[in-house]
Amino acid sequence: MAEVVTGEAVVIDVPCARFPSRAVALAIDLLVQLVLLLLLSGVAVAATAGGALNAAAVAALGLTVFVLVVVGYPATIETLSRGRSLGKMALGLRVVSDDGGPERFRQALMRALLAVLEIWLTLGFLALVTSLLSASGKRLGDIWAGTFVITERMPQPRGPANALPTMPPALAGWAATLQLSGLDDGTAETARQYLSRYYTLTPAARTDFGQRIAAAVAAQVSPAAPPGATPPDYLSAVLAERRAREQARMMGRVTLGDSGLGDSGLGDSGPAAPPSPGPPGPDQPGGPPARPADRPGGFLPPR
């Protein structure tokens, strides 16, 4: 696993691709490139069979075919597919930037250019050495381009201490309308630690810490929690939505233009949805009287 710190200071654990899966993906890509080289070389030979080109022109044509297949092909397909070559598609891998964003053309071009040295000219030996020495499995092309390879088939962490916050179904519609750009990473990390240690705390500590942490988070995000939302549910919904938006951006499934995210990448993700029905809130008919601890986010103590 590798920690990716995005431009919005959101820390995301992503699984780096293992060397065996990268090697198989590379073998598939090399096979495709060799087939293309043979086909285009055959076309070039047929075109020059009549003797219309001299030796220098034939050499230039051969070099052009080599550059197009070895450099142009991987750079183009990785750019258009947002970091996935044919081999990576088959193995469920993707190239991403060091900040978790999708691979850009200049990065794909840099990786393709250095692949000539570390894969084609050294038969993959240089790429093997650098990948084994790098904690993230980076080859030289990844180091110079500022990228690394991840697996899209992410295993779910096990154990209550490492469990990721999950979205409470009753708060899913409300969470989709959240403005999260003001939530700093320190407050989010405090909330995550509270949720991971929730069942190790005494009931009194759960209530006290939950109210205080939920109030701190509520001061940085909007809109306010629906009436009747407990601090653990509220914090789980906020963190789950925050993580989901960052993972979607990192995996290239959404862009700022079509997701409704603001400049920070953590704004609204769609039109407001009505809050799910819940028990009557403070000061409503049939509801409990409002208490000072309830007012910052409309929270009730954990039950």
N, C-alpha and C positions, 0 to 999 in steps of 0.2 A: 504494500500500500504506500502511496505517496500523498503528502499534504499539498494541496493546491490552494494558494491564497489569491483570490480574485481581486480585481481592481476595486471592489467594494468591501475589501477586508473580510470576506466570507471564507472560512477555512473549510475545505471539502476534502475528504479522504477518497481517493480514487485508486483502483487497483492497476498497477503498472503491468503491462503485458510481459509474460514470462518468455525467457529466451527460446524454449522449444516452439511455442506458438508463433513467435516472430520469425524463427528460422523456416518453418513450414510456409508461412505467408510469403516470405522472401523467395523461397523456391518456386512457388506458384507464379509470382511476378516475373522472375527470371525466365521461366519457361515460356510465358506469354511473350516476353520481349524477344527471346530467341526465335520463336515462331514468326514474329513480325519482321525480324531482321532477315530471315530466310526468304519470306514472301517478297519483301521490298527489294532485296538484293536480286532475286530472280527477275523481278520486273525491270530493274535497272540494267541487268545483263541483257535481257531481251531488247531493251530500247537501244542499247549500244552495239548490238550484234552486227548492224549494217556497216560499222566502221565510220559513222558520222562524227564521232567524238574522238579526240586524241587521248593519250594516256593521262595527261593532267586533268582533263575534264572528267574522265572516268574516275580518277582518284577523288576529285572534289565531290562527285556525285555519291561515291561510296561513303565519304566522311559525312556528308549531309544526311544520308540515311541513318548512319550510326548515331549521330547527335539527336535526330528526331526521335528515334526509338529509345535510346538509353537515357536521354535527358528530357526531351519534350514530352514523351508519353507519360512517365510517372508524374512529372510536375503538373501536367494538364489534368490527368484523371484524379489526382489527389485534391487539386483545387476545386474541380467541379463537384466532387463527391464529399467535400468538406473533410478530407483527411483519410479517405478509405480507397486503397487500390483494390484490384480484383482479389489479390491474395488476402488482404486484410478483411475484405468483406466476407470471404469464405471462413475466416477464423474468428470473426467478431471483434476485430481490432480497429482502432482509429488513432490517427495522429492529431494531437492537440497542442496548442501553445502552452508555454510554461505557466501562464496565468489562467489556464483552463478554457480559453477561447478557441474557436475553430482555427484550423491551419489556414494561413494566407498564402497567396501565390508566391511571394518572395521567399517564404519559408520552404514551400514545396520545391521551388527551383534550387535553393541552397542545398537541400537534402539530395536532390537528384544529381547536382554537380559533384558533390563530395562522394556520392555513391560510385562514380566512375573510378575514383582513387581507392576507396576502401572496400569495394565489392568487386568491381570488374578487373582492375589492374592487380589487386593482391588476392584475387579469388576468395574474397570474404574474410581473409585472415585478420586484417586490420579492424574490420567491423566487429568481428568476434572478440578480439582483445578489449577494445574500448567498451563494448556492451557488458562484458564480464566485470570490468573494473568500475563501472558506473552503478551507483545504488539504484538509479531509475532505469537501468538497462539502455542508456543512451549510446548511440554510435556517434562518430564525429559529425555527421550531418545533423543530428539532433542537437548536439552541443552548439554548433555554429548557428543553427537556425532558431534556437530557443524553443524546441519542441520535445515531446516524448510520446511514446506509444502507450495507450491504455486499452484495456479490454472492456467492451460494452456490456458483457454479461457479468454484471457485478454481483458477487455473492453477498447475501445479507449477513451482517454481523450477528453473532450469537451471544447469549448471556444477557442478563438484565443490566449489567454495568455498562455494556457496550451497545445496547439496543438504541436504534435511532428513533427520534420522536416520530410518532405516527399521527396522521390527521384524524381527529375525532369526526365521525360522519356528520354529526349535527352542526359542526362548525365549518364544513368544507365550503359551502356557498359564501359564508361571510369571509373566510380566509382569502378567497379569490379576489376580494376587493381591497385587500390591505395595501397601504402605502408603507413600504419597508425601508425606504432610503435613509430614514433617520436612525435606524437601529444599528448601534455600533457593535463591533465584534466582542467587546468586553462584556456588555450586558447580555448578549446572546450566549456567550460561553458560560456565564453565571447561571442562566436559565437551563442550559443543557446539563450542567453538573447537578443542578437541583433535581431535574427529572431523573437522571441516572442514579441518584442516591435516594430517591423518594421513599422506597420501601425499607431503607435502612434507618430512616429518621423516626423519631417518636411522633405520635399524633400531634402533640403541641408544636413540635418543631416544623412539621409539615405545614401546619396552618400558618404559623408565624412567617417562616421563610417564603412560603407560597404567596402570601398577601404582599409582602414587601417586594419580591422579585417581579411579580405580575404588575404591580404598580409602577416599578421602574421601566418595564418594557412598555406598558401602556402610555407612558409619557413620551415615548419615542416613535410609536406607530399609531396609525389611525385606519379605520374608524374604531370607536370603543367596542369592547366585547359585548356580545348580546346579553341581555338579562339572564341571570341564572348560570352563566358560565363559571366553572370553578377554575382557580389558578392553574392546576395541572393541565386541564383541557385547553385553556387559553394559551399557555406557553407551548404545549405540544403543537397546536394549530399554527402558531406563529413560526416556530422553528421548522416545522414540516413544510410549510409553504415557502419559506425562505430558501430552504435546501432544494426543494423541487424546482424553483425558478432558476437557481444557479446551475443545477445539474442539466436542466433542459438547454440552457444557453451553452454550457460547456460541451454537451454532446451534439450541438449543432442542429437541434430539432426546432429551435425558434430563433428569430432574429429580432433586433430592436424594432424593426419596422413593422413586423406583423404580430408582435406579441403584446404591444401596448406598454412595454416597459419604458420607463423614463431614462434620462441620461445616466442614471446610476445603475440601471439594469435591474432595479428592485422595486419598481413602482407598481401601478395597477396592472393587472393581467387580463382585464376584461370588464364588461359592464357589471354594475352592482347587482348582486343577487339578494333577494329578500332573506333575512335571517330565518333560520329554522325555528319552529315554535318551541318554547321552553316554558318552564314554570314562571309564574308572575314575578316580576322584579320588585325591588323596593319601591314603596310609595304607590304601587298599583293596587287596584281592588283585589283582595284575596292574597296579596303578597306580604312578605315580612316587612317590618319597618326598616328604613334605611339606617345603616350604621356607618360611622366614619370610615371604617376599613373597607366598606363596600364601594365608596364613591369614586376612587381613582379609576377603576375599570369596570365597575358593576360586578365585582366578584363576590362569591360566597365561599366560605371555607371549604376545603376538601371534605368529602363525606366518607 
